């Protein structure tokens, strides 16, 4: 997803970004 990363103009890409961020760190910390 490196190519799509950063394209926050697309909600689908943004959702994936948030998903990966949520998996990378505890949900309680977010």
Secondary structure, DSSP 8 states (H G I E B T S, - for coil): -TTTTT-TTSHHHHHHHHHHHHHHS-TTT-
